[in-house]
């Protein structure tokens, strides 16, 4: 690794010497240019918008994604219903019933609301013998709003089996109001104001009645999550600045250092947001972390340059020369360190996922922009100031710091066996913990259980069986196939719904079969599947266009459950947030049972020919989450491996030694220890925790590069012996690595205060990983270099003595 040829080393030295002189000779122009660039990007940054559309987790060619798009083509978007629930017994009070009705009217008047369905605004159906058609009429409310009339009305409604466990559940004592959003408004900024208006009206109801309401459903959950993303972006930006400012003060005791470092990272953050707008990206749950991440990643750049500047001043150089030497020495290390960090982010853009792609592109570009800002602005700004006072340079003589670095050097030179044995034991313990990790995620995974949104979700799971959309799409592959062959598919849909009742994870389902039973109730007085002869008469009657207007949700009774050609039908249910593992188990069990209902001929005891088979697809938001979660986990693992390979090749190219691969593997030790911690503490493998490894590996390799480039420079430029170079490197670069490690640890650690579980896990695990990584780079790396001197020192010492 360290056997870089003399010509390459001289070239590297020459390039950085040219860069240093160019920066310092053109500092006014370059500073002005960067300020203008930042101001232009700041103009665009002011136009940043939060992403409102539902994140597409799967690539366009994925079969599950294609199936879901097909479902949306025929039945529009699922997850459009916001549910408001309360205890059913409260509605027997005239005052509460009246306020409930007023609440529905107010919500219905909000622009962007398609329909409101509740116990006081249900439809009833009548069969007109003379015309041979069904008429749909609103169920009239009591003329008198007294207790007796309302009780009679509600009791009569509760007998209607079509709405049972959908709009009310007498056994569970719940009544709900189902509020359907228009799809256009649901996927726009208007969703926020619409949801806010609903919440305000709900609070007015609670104030007037002292009855508690529960709100949930995908529109509500998405809106609340988006609110948190927006607020946490600003919050963590400010907290991040405060954390690094405190640490910089503790390190340097200089307000100038804090001010200049803050300027660099703020310009980086503004530039990142401006680039997002220019590239047409919006703020997502992931890109919302970028401002805080750039602060945490950018400050170590400043620390390394400033530490080197102070070191050269203490060596007796004047300001201009000290700054030139700091650029020459730190510039190369920082360049490659930032390259490896950018690679850690960039590999995310290789995943066919919009959120990760955008985050990877913006983060990798922004990391390199922050490098440019730091390498230009820090030396330029300090060059316009007088040399810092002696007290501001004394941080390099701190007793605890010198003692720590001397102890590291002592252990590295005299206790290498203990270090290697310790590493081996820790690695084995980590690997055992790694084997215990489970890949598990939830749809609403990032919100703490104490939040009212989560409490309301649990409420609906208990009372109704859940609020997460679960859809089954039945494609007969022929026109009017649902009613063909005497309604064979229709009756099988009814059987499939009976099967779904066996699954505790699902709510009561609803389908075209329920609609037919609803019509049959009007036709012959029984809420049941009609006989074949009655079904033919009902089928003839529903050809009337009135079936598609003024019905259940003011959208069309049949239109809710079947397409216009009667070829494709759906069974809709709601699911509890049971987690990806249980969803997978449910699908594995349910799919073949559904296939046997629709495609197995029990009379012939044989499967139907392929051309006669019905296509059964299970889809919906909950299923898409599972597929998306599996896709991201698989691809994030691949991206981590890609990052490791690319960074290893980069270091191989830089240091020209095949034993480079051994050094490149050292940061993997910290990843192994973190994965072990996850296994022991039951932290699941999911996209948010997997991002830890992709981000951490790129940053963790920085410590490797800081140490190696300084070590190489000590031998090849300063003519130090192999052992002297290691001691010098530990003493000089070790200080910056300790400072940087603490900044990264506390910087990422601040995410523990996040309300999002994923953000919290990302912060804590990344903080721990990087603390371990920097410790490994400072202790294990020099130990490896000393132990395997023949592998890494050959040619290097010879060149150093030339």
N, C-alpha and C positions, 0 to 999 in steps of 0.2 A: 504494500500500500504506500509506503513511504519512500519508494525507490524512484521517484520522479526524476527523469533525466535532467541533466544540468541545463540543457537548452530550453526545456519546458519551464524549468524553475526560473531561469533568467527572463523568459518571456512573460511569465506571470508577474514577476517583480517589476519588469519594465512597464507593463500595462497599468498596474496599480499606481506606479510612480507617475505615469502620464495622467491618469484619472485624478490623482490627488492635486497635481499642479493645475490641471484644467479647472477643477472645482474652485480652488482658491484664487486663481487668476481671473475667473469669470463669475465670482460669487454674487456680485450685484445683479448681473444679467440673469443668472440661473435662478436666483431667489425671486426676482421679479417675474420670471417666466412661470415658475411653479405657483406663485400666488395668483397670477392671472388664470392659469389652468384650474386652480381650486375654485376661484370665483365663478368661472364658467360652469363647472360641475355643480357648484352650490346652487346656481340658478335652477338647474334641472333637478337637483336633490329636493328642492321645495315642492316638486310635483309628484313625489313618491306616493304611491297608493297601496293600500292593503289589498291582497288577493281575496276576492269574494267567491270565485267559482270553486266548486268542490275539487280538491286536488286529485288529479288522475295518477294513480299509483302504478298502473300497468302499461306496458308499451302497446301501441296501436295494433300490432299483429298478434297479441296474446289472445288465446281462444276464449278465456273468461271475459276479457275486455270486449271482444267482438260480440259475445253473447249478451253482455250488459248493454252495449250500444244498440243491439237488435231490440232488446226489451224497451229501451227508451224510445226507439223509433215508433213502436206501436202503442206504448202506454205512457209516454212522456217520462219525465224524471221521477224516480221514487224519492222518498225522504223529503217530501214537500209539506208534510203535515206537522204543525205545532199543536201539542195537546195541552189542554188545561183541565186539571182534575180536582175534584173535591169529594167529600163524603156524601153519598147519596141522601142520607137521612136529613141533611141540612136543607135540601130543596123542598121538603114538606112544609117549611116555614114560608108563608106568603111573602114576607119581606125578602127573604133570600131568593126565592123563586123569581120574584119580580126583578131583583138586581141581576140575577143570572141572565134573564132575558135581555135586560138593558145592556149588559156586558157584551152579549152576542151581537146586538144591533150596532153597538159602537165599533166593535172589531170589524164587522161586515162592511162598514163605511170607509175603512182605511184603504187607501189606494194601494193596490198590489195584492189584496186578498181576494181569492177566487170564490171561496165558500166557507160557511160556518155551519157545522152540524152539531146539534146537541139535543138533549131530551125534550126541549121546548120548541124545536124546529125540525121535526121529523116528517117524512113523507108517508102517505098511506096510498094504497093502490085499490082501485075498484075495477071490476070487469063489467063492461057494457055488453049485455047479450044481444041487444038489437043491432049494434054496430060491429060486434065481434072484435072489440079492442079493449085495451087496458087504459084507464085514466089515472093519472098520478096527481094527487091533491095534497096540499099541506095539511097536517093534522091540526085541527082548530084548538086553540088554547081555551081554557075555561072562561066563561063569560064573567064569572065572579072570581076575584082573586082572594077567596077566603080559604081557610084551612081544609074544609070539607071538599070543596071543588078541586083544589090543587092535589089533595091526597087521592081523590078519585081519578084525576087525570094521570098522575104518575103511576098509580097502580095498574091502570089500563095499559099504559105504555110499556110497563115492565112485562106484560104478557106477550109482547111482540118479540118472537124468537130471532127475527132477522137482525135486530139491533143488539141482542143480548151478548155481552162480553165484547162488544165493539164500542157502543156509546154508553153503556152502563153495565154494571155487574151487581146484582142484588146481593149475592152471597158475600162478595168482597166489599160491599157498601161503597161503591164508587160511581160517580157520574162524570163524564168527560165532555169537553167541547173540542171538537176536531176542527182546527183552523188550517185551511189549505192555501198555500201561497201560489201566486202565479209564477211560472218558471222564470220568466224574464226578470222580475223583481227579486226573486230568490237569489239569483246569481249576480246581483249588482249591489252597489253601495246602498240602495234603498232598503235592503234587508235589515240594516242596522236601525234605521228610523222606524220601519214597520214594527220590528220586534220591540223597540223602545216604547212605541205607542201601545202595543198590546200589554206590556208590563205595567205601564202607567194606568191603563184601564183596569187591569187585574188588581193593582194596589188600591184603586178607588173602590172596587168591589169589597176588598178585604176591610177597608176603613169603614165602609157603610154597613157591613154585616158582622164584622169580627169573626169571619170564617176564613180559614187559611186555604189558599189555592196552591196547586203544584203545577209547574210548567216544565215541559220537556219536548222531545221530538228533535229531529235532525236540524231544522231551521234554528231552533232555540239554542241547541248545543253548539252549532257552528258559529252563531253570533256571539255567544259568550266566550268561546275560545278565541275568536278574532279580537274581541275587546281586550282580552288579556295579552295577546300578542302585541297589539299596538301600545298598550301601557307599559309592558315590560321592556320593549325596545328602548324607549326613552329612559326608563328607570335604571336599567342595567348599564346604559351608557354613562349616566351620571355616577352611579355607584362604582363602576369600573374606573372612572377618572379619579374618584376619591380614594379608592384602594391603592392605585399605583402612585398617586400623589403622596400619600402617607408613607408608603414604602420608600419612595425616592427621597423624601425628607429624612427618614431614618438612615438611609445609606449615605447621602451626600450633604445633608444639612444646608442645602442651597436652594433658595427660591428660584434662581435662574435656571437651574437644572430641571426643576419641576415645570417651569413655564415653557422652556424650549421643547421638552419631551411631550408636554400636553399639546403644544402647537403642531408637532409632527403627526401625532396620532389623530387629532381632530381633523386635520387636513386629509388624512387617509380615510377617515370615516365619511366625511363630506364627499370625497371623490368616489368612494364605493357606492354611496346612495345615488349620486349623479349618474354613474355608469349604469346602474340598474335601470334608471329611467330611459337613458339613451338606448339601451338594448331591449327596451320594452318589457322589462321584468317588474313584478310586483312584490310587495313585502309579504313573505310567508312565515310560518312558524320557525323555519330554519334560518332564512335570511335575516329575520328579526334579531338573531343573535350576533350578526356580523359586526355591528358597531362596537359591542363590548369585546368581541374576539380580536378585532384589530387593535384595540387599546392594549390588550394583554400581550399580543404578539409583537406589536410595534415598539413598546417601551424597551424590551431587551436589546433591540438594535441601538437605541440611544445609550443605554447603559454601557454596552461594549465600547462604543466610540468614546464616550466621556471618560470611562475608566482608563482607556489607553492614552487619551489626551493628558489626564492627570498624571499617569505614570511617566510620560515623557517630560512633563514639566518638572516633576521631582528629580528626573535624571539631569536637569539643568538646561534643557532646550528652551529657546524663546517660543512665544505663542505660535507664530506662523509655522515654524519648523515642527513643533509638537503636533500641530493639527495635521500637517502633511504626513508625518509619521503615523499618526493615528488612522488616517484614511488608508495609507499603504498597508498597514498591518491588519486593521480590522475590516477594511473594505472587501478583501478577497474572501475572508472567512464568512462575513455577513452575506455576501452575494450567494455563495453556495448553500449557506444555512437557510436563507430565504427561498432559494430554489427548491430545497428539499421540503420545506414547509408548504410551498405552493404546489408541489407535486402531490403532497398528502391531500390537498383540497381538489386539485385538478382531476385526480382519478375518479372523483365522484361524478364528474361530468361525462364519464364513459358509460354510466348507468343510464338505461333508457327510461328515465323518470324525470319529469319536468322540474320538480322542486330541487332534487339533488343536482341536476344538470346546471340549473341557474346558479345555485349556491356554489358549486364547484368552480364555475367560470368566474363569477364575481370575486369570490374569496381569493382565488389564485392570482388574478390580476391585481387585486387590491394589496395583497401581501408584497408584491414586487414594487407597487407604487409607493408603499410605505418605506420600503428599502431605499428607493430613490430620494424620497423626502428626507430621510434620516441622514443619508450619506452626503447630501448637499446642504441641507439647512443647519444641522447641528454644527459642523465645522465653520460654515459661513457666519452664523450668528455669534459663535464664540470668538471669531476672528475680529469682530467689531467691538469686543469688550476687552478690558485689561485682563491680565492674567489673574485667575482666582487667588484669593488670599490663602495663606498657608493653612488656616484652620479648615478650609474647604477641601484640602488635599489630604488631611490627616485620616480620612476614612480608610485609606489604604494601610494604615498602621494600627487598625483596631486590634486589640489583644485577642479577642475571641476569634476574629477572622484569621489572624496569623497562626493562632494555636490550632485551629481546625485544619488549616492547610498543611501545617507541619505534621499533624497527626496522620493526615491522609498520605503524605509522602513517606512517613515512617512505616505505616502498614504496607504501603505499596512495595517498598524495598525489602522489608524484613519479615513480613507475615503473609507472603503470597499463597502459601499452602492453605492457611486458614481462610483466606478470601475465596479461593477456588472451591474448597469444601463447602463453605457457607453458601456460595452461589449455587452449587449442585443441589444442596439440600433444599434451598428456597425454590429452585426450579422444579424439583420433584413434587414439593408440596403444592406449588402453583399448578402444575400439570394435573395433579389429582383433583384439585378444585375445579379445574377446567372441564374435567369429565362430568362434573355434576351440573353444568350449566344447562338450562332448558330454554328453548326458543318459545317465548310466550308473550303475546301482546293483547291489549284490549282496545276496543274502538274508542272509548272515552278513558284513555290510559293515563293522561298527563295531569288530571285534575284531582286534588286531594279529596278524600272522602268527606271531610268536614264541610266542604262547599255545599251550598244549598242546591246547586245544579246537580250534584252527585246524589244528594239525599232525595231529591225529586225523582231522579232516574231510578233509584232503588224502590221508591214508592210505586212507580208505574210497573216495575218488574214484578213486584209483589201483587199488585191489584189487577193488572191486565196481562202480565206475561212478557212485558218489554215494550220498547218503542223503536227498536232498530229494524229497518225494513228487511224482510226476508221474502223473496219472491220465487215462485215456481212458474216457469213458462212452458206451456204445452203447445207444440206446433204440429198440427195434423198433416201439414204439407199438401193440403188440398182445400179448395174453396168449399165453404160451409161444412168443413170436416167435423166441427164440434157437434153438429146436429145430425150428421150423416149416419146411416145404418141404425136408424131408430134411436139416435142419441147415445150410441155406445160410449163415445169418449166422454160425454157429459156425465153419464152414470159412473164412469171410472174416476172422473174428477171428484165426485161425491165420495167415492171409496177412498181416494187419496186423502181427502180432508179428514176422514175418520182415522186414517193412519197417523196424520199429523197430531191428532189429539193425544197420542201416546207419548209425545215428547214434551216433557215439562219445561224445556227451554223456550218453547214457542207459545205464542198467544193463540186464541181461536182464529182460525183462518176464514177468509171470505173469498167467494169465487162466483162464476156464472151459475154454478149449481145452486148457490144460496139465492141468487136473483130469481132463478126459475122456481125455487120453493116459495119465494116471496109472492111471485105471480100465481102460483098454484093455490096459495092460501086465499087469494082473491077469487080465483076461479072455482074452487070447490070447498073452500073452508078449512083446508089442512095444510099446515106448514111442513111439507114433506116432498120428496121427489115424486113427480106425477107418474101415472102409468104411461105406457108408450102411446096409447090412443090420446090421452089428455095432453101429452107432450107435443103431439103433432098439432093439436088445436092451439096450444099456447105459442108454438113456433110460428104458426100462421099469423096469430094476432100481433106478435112482436115485430113483424115486418113493417108495422106502421112507424112512420118517422117520429111520432110523439115519444117513442121510447128513448130518444136521444135528447130530450129537453125536459126541464123542470122536474128532475128526479132527485135521487139520493143526495148528490152533491152539486146539483144544478149543472151537471156536466153530462149526465146520461147514465141511466142505470146499467145498461149493457155495456156502454162505452167504457165503464170503469173496469170491466172484467174480460172483454173480448174485443177483437179488432172488427172493423167494419165488414170484412169478408167472412167472418165466422170461422176463420182458419186457425187463428192463434188465440189461446185463452191463458189466463193467469190465475194463480192461487196466491193471494196475499196474506201474509202473517207478519207478526212482529216478534222480534227475538230479544232475549235478555243478553246483556253484554257478558257472555260467558267465557270469553278469551279464545285465542286462536287455536289452542290445542283441542278444546271441547267442540269448537265449530268444525274442526277437521274430522273429529270422531263422528259427529252428527252427520256430516255429509257422506262419510264412508258408509254409514249404516243406512241412511235414508235413500240415497241415489239408486241402489239396486232394488230396493223395495218398491220404489216408484216405477222403475222399469218393468218390474214383474206385474204390477197392476195394469199398466197401459199396453204392454207389448207381449204378454204371455197369454196364450189361449188356454184357459182352464179346461174347456171341453175337449180339446184335442191334446191337451197336456204337452204343448209344444210352443216354442217362441214363434211369433208372427214372422212372415218373410220380411226382409229388410225394406222392401218397397211399401209395405203396409204399416211399418212401425211408426209410432209417434215419437217425436223428438222431445225429450224432457230435459229442461235446463234449470238448474237452481242458481239464482242470482240475487241481486239486491245489494244495498250498501254494505250490509254485514258480511256477505260472502265476498264482495269485492275487497273489503278490508283484509280478510284472511289471505286471499290470493296476492294482494299487494304486499302484505307483511312478509309472506314467504319469498316473494320476488325480491324485495329489498334486502332481506337477510342474506339470501344466496348471493346477490350481486355486490353487496357491501363486503362480504367475505372475499369475493374475487377482487374487488377494488383494493382491499388491504394487501393482498398478495401481489397485485400489480404494482402498488406503491413501493413495496419492499424490493421487488425486482428492479424497478426503474432507479430507485435510489442507490441500490447496490451497483448497478451498471454505471451510474453517475460517479460514484466514488472510485470505481475501478478505472474509469476514464481519467479522473482527476489525478489519481495516485499511481496508476500504471503497475498494479501488482495483483495477481490472481488471488492472493490471500486476503484481499479486500473483503471477500464474502464473509470471512470470519468476523471482521470488524463490523460489517453491515448487520450481522446477526445480533450484535450486543444490545441494541435498543429493543430487540424482540423479547429480551428477558423481562423488561418492565411490562410489556403487553401480556406476557405469560403470568406474571404475578397478579396483575389486575384481573385477568380472566379467572384466576384461582380465587381471588377475593369475591368475585361475582358468584362463583359456584358455591362457596362456603356460606355466603350471606343470602342466597336465594334470589339474587338479582338476575332477572330474565334477560335473555338475548333478544333484542328487538332493534329496530332501526336507530332509535335514539342512543342506545348503549353501544351499538356497533360503530357509530360515528366516532366514538371515543378512540377506537383503535386507528381509524384512518387519519384523524386529525393528529393524534398523539405521536404516531410514528414519524410523521414529517417533522414535527417540532422536536421530538426526542433526538433525532439524528443531528440536529443543530449542535448539541453538545459535543458529539463526535467530531464534527467539522471544526468547531472552535478549537478543540484540543489538538487535533491532528495537524491543522494548518499552522498553528503556533509552534508545535513541536518540530515540524519540518523547517520552519523559518529559523528556529533556534540553532539547528544543526547546519543548515545550508547557508544562512546569511550571517549568523552570529558566531559560527565556527565552534559551537559548543559540543562537548562529548555527548554520547548517547544518554548517559545517566544524568549529566548536568542539564541536558535539554529537557528531560522529563521533570526534574526538580523545578527548573525555571518555569516550565509550562504550568505545572500544578500551582505554583505561587502566583503567576501573572494571570493566566486565563481562569484559574480556579476561583478567583475573587468574582469575576464577572459571571461565571457559571453559578456561583452561590447566589449572587444578587438576582440573576435571571430566573433561577429555580424558584426563589421565594416569590418573585413577581408572578410567575406562571402559576404557582401553587395557590397563592391567595387570590390571584385574579380569576382563575377558573373556579376556585372554591366559593367565590361569592354567589355563584349560581345556586347554591344550596338554599338560598332564600326565595327562589322562584316558586310560583304557584303551580308550575307545570312539572309533573314527575319526570318526564323525559329530559327537560332542561336541567333539572336538579341532578339527575343521574349523570348526564353528560358532564356537568361541571365538576362534581365530586370525583367521579372516576378519572376524568382527564387530569384534574389537579393531582390526584394520587399517582397516576401513571407517570406524569412528568417529573414529580418529585423523585420517584424511584429511578426514572431514566437518567436524570441529571446526576444522581448519586452514583449510578452504575458507570456513567461516562467519566466521572471524576475518580472513581476508585478502581473499577474493574478494567477500564480501558488501559490506563498506564501499567496495571499489573500484567495484562496480556502482552503489551508491548515489551515489557522487561523479560517476561518468561519466554516469549517466542522471538527473541531478538534476532536470531539467525534468519527468520522468515521476513521480518520487517526492516531490519537494519542493514541488510546486505546492499551495498551500493550507496546507501545514504551517508554512512560514516566516511566512506571512501571519498565521496564528493565533498563532504564537509571538510576534509583535510587537504583538498586540492589547493 
